[in-house]
Amino acid sequence: MKRKIFTFFTIVALCLSVVFPFLVKVVNATSSTGTVNASVTAQIFSVSLDNGDGIAFGVIPANSAQDTTTNGVNDSTTATNNGSVAAKFNIKAVDSTGGAGWILASSAGSEQFVMKFCTATCDATPSWTSVGIHPAYATLAASVAKDGTQVFDLQIGTPVSTVVTAQQAITVTVQAVLP
């Protein structure tokens, strides 16, 4: 009987020695860590305009144009890049408000007006470019350095014909984005 018990325990011990290696989890007693120092600077885009009071084009007849050059109302606008990096300046306008309002279009028509801008030699030989029609933008300046400026003039072209005689308000937006 002692021999059977011994044999039984020997068989169990052999079985356990075969099974346990598959059940044992090996744990590494040492660990290692490393660090990485990282820094980041956010790009900030900011533009300011120097005409806080807006532009007064005055009374303009239908099918006419008025601008902000020295030959017009003499009220050029300076856009300043107040951001942390160079920026592209974009420009757009929206339909006017006041009475029934006018619709901003690529060419003047009945109850449709145009808004254009000029960025170089505007007082002598202006080259007028249409502003973007909301929601689209047009490029005002491809790249303006940090703290740099872009001077520009605006031109409004009134509708060919209109029944709206109320004063019109037009919002022109200048946007600063990644060049």
C-alpha positions in Angstrom: 0.0 0.0 0.0 2.9 2.4 0.7 4.2 1.7 -2.7 0.9 2.6 -4.3 0.7 5.9 -2.4 4.2 6.7 -3.3 3.6 5.9 -6.9 0.4 8.0 -6.8 2.3 11.0 -5.4 5.1 10.5 -7.8 2.6 10.6 -10.7 0.8 13.7 -9.4 4.2 15.4 -8.8 5.3 14.6 -12.4 1.9 15.9 -13.7 2.2 19.1 -11.8 5.7 19.7 -13.0 4.5 19.3 -16.5 1.4 21.5 -16.0 2.8 24.3 -13.9 5.3 25.7 -16.3 2.3 26.7 -18.5 0.5 28.3 -15.6 3.3 30.4 -14.2 3.5 34.0 -15.3 6.9 35.4 -15.5 7.2 38.9 -14.1 10.1 41.2 -14.8 11.1 42.6 -11.4 12.8 45.6 -13.0 11.2 48.4 -15.0 12.6 51.3 -17.0 11.0 54.6 -17.9 12.1 57.4 -20.2 10.9 61.0 -20.7 10.6 63.3 -23.6 10.6 67.0 -23.1 8.3 68.7 -25.7 7.3 72.3 -26.2 4.8 73.9 -28.5 4.0 77.4 -29.6 0.5 78.0 -30.9 0.1 79.9 -34.2 -2.2 82.9 -33.5 -3.9 84.6 -36.4 -5.2 88.1 -35.7 -6.0 91.1 -37.9 -7.1 94.6 -37.0 -8.4 97.4 -39.2 -7.7 101.1 -38.5 -11.0 102.5 -39.5 -13.1 102.0 -36.4 -15.6 104.6 -37.5 -16.3 102.8 -40.8 -16.2 104.4 -44.2 -18.7 107.1 -45.3 -19.1 106.9 -49.1 -21.8 109.6 -49.0 -24.7 109.9 -51.4 -24.0 108.1 -54.7 -26.3 108.2 -57.7 -27.5 104.9 -59.2 -25.1 103.2 -61.7 -22.1 105.1 -60.2 -19.0 104.3 -58.3 -17.2 105.8 -55.3 -13.9 104.8 -53.7 -11.7 105.5 -50.7 -8.6 106.8 -52.7 -7.5 110.4 -52.5 -9.6 111.0 -55.6 -12.6 109.7 -53.7 -13.5 110.0 -50.0 -9.8 109.7 -49.0 -10.3 107.0 -46.4 -7.9 104.1 -47.1 -7.8 101.2 -44.7 -4.8 99.6 -43.1 -5.0 96.0 -42.0 -2.3 95.0 -39.4 -1.2 91.4 -38.7 -1.4 91.2 -34.9 -0.8 87.4 -34.9 2.3 85.4 -34.0 3.2 84.4 -37.6 2.9 85.6 -41.2 -0.7 85.5 -42.4 -2.7 85.6 -45.6 -5.4 88.3 -45.6 -8.7 87.5 -47.3 -11.6 89.8 -47.8 -15.4 89.4 -48.4 -18.6 91.4 -48.2 -22.3 90.6 -47.7 -25.5 92.0 -49.0 -26.3 95.5 -47.8 -28.9 96.3 -45.1 -31.2 99.3 -44.9 -34.7 99.3 -46.2 -35.0 96.5 -48.7 -31.2 96.3 -49.1 -29.1 95.5 -52.2 -27.6 92.2 -53.3 -23.8 92.0 -53.6 -23.0 90.6 -57.1 -20.0 90.3 -59.4 -21.5 93.0 -61.6 -24.0 95.8 -61.0 -27.6 95.3 -62.0 -31.1 96.1 -60.8 -30.9 96.2 -57.0 -27.4 94.6 -57.2 -24.2 96.4 -56.2 -20.5 95.6 -56.5 -17.6 96.0 -53.9 -14.0 96.0 -55.0 -10.6 96.5 -53.5 -7.2 97.9 -54.6 -3.8 97.3 -52.9 -1.2 99.1 -55.0 -1.0 102.4 -56.7 -4.6 103.0 -55.9 -4.4 106.8 -55.9 -2.7 107.0 -59.3 -3.6 103.9 -61.4 -5.9 101.7 -59.4 -6.5 98.1 -60.3 -9.8 97.0 -58.8 -10.5 93.4 -57.8 -13.9 92.1 -56.6 -14.2 91.2 -52.9 -15.4 87.7 -52.1 -19.1 87.3 -52.1 -20.2 85.7 -48.8 -19.4 83.0 -48.0 -16.4 83.0 -50.3 -13.3 85.1 -49.7 -10.9 86.8 -52.2 -7.2 87.1 -51.4 -6.4 90.6 -50.2 -2.7 89.9 -49.5 -0.9 86.5 -50.0 1.5 86.9 -47.1 1.8 89.7 -44.5 4.6 89.4 -42.0 4.0 89.3 -38.2 3.3 93.0 -37.2 3.2 93.9 -40.9 0.5 95.9 -42.6 -1.5 95.9 -45.9 -3.1 99.2 -47.0 -6.1 98.9 -49.3 -8.9 101.0 -50.7 -12.5 100.0 -51.3 -14.8 100.9 -54.2 -18.6 100.6 -54.2 -20.6 100.4 -57.4 -24.2 101.2 -56.9 -27.0 99.3 -58.6 -27.8 100.2 -62.2 -31.4 100.9 -61.0 -32.9 100.9 -57.6 -36.1 101.8 -55.7 -34.2 101.7 -52.4 -33.4 105.1 -51.2 -32.6 104.3 -47.6 -29.0 104.5 -46.4 -27.3 101.2 -46.9 -24.9 99.5 -44.5 -22.3 97.0 -45.9 -20.2 94.7 -43.8 -16.7 94.0 -45.2 -14.7 91.3 -43.4 -11.0 90.8 -43.5 -9.7 87.4 -42.4 -6.2 86.3 -41.4 -5.3 82.7 -42.2 -2.2 80.5 -42.8 -0.5 81.6 -46.0 
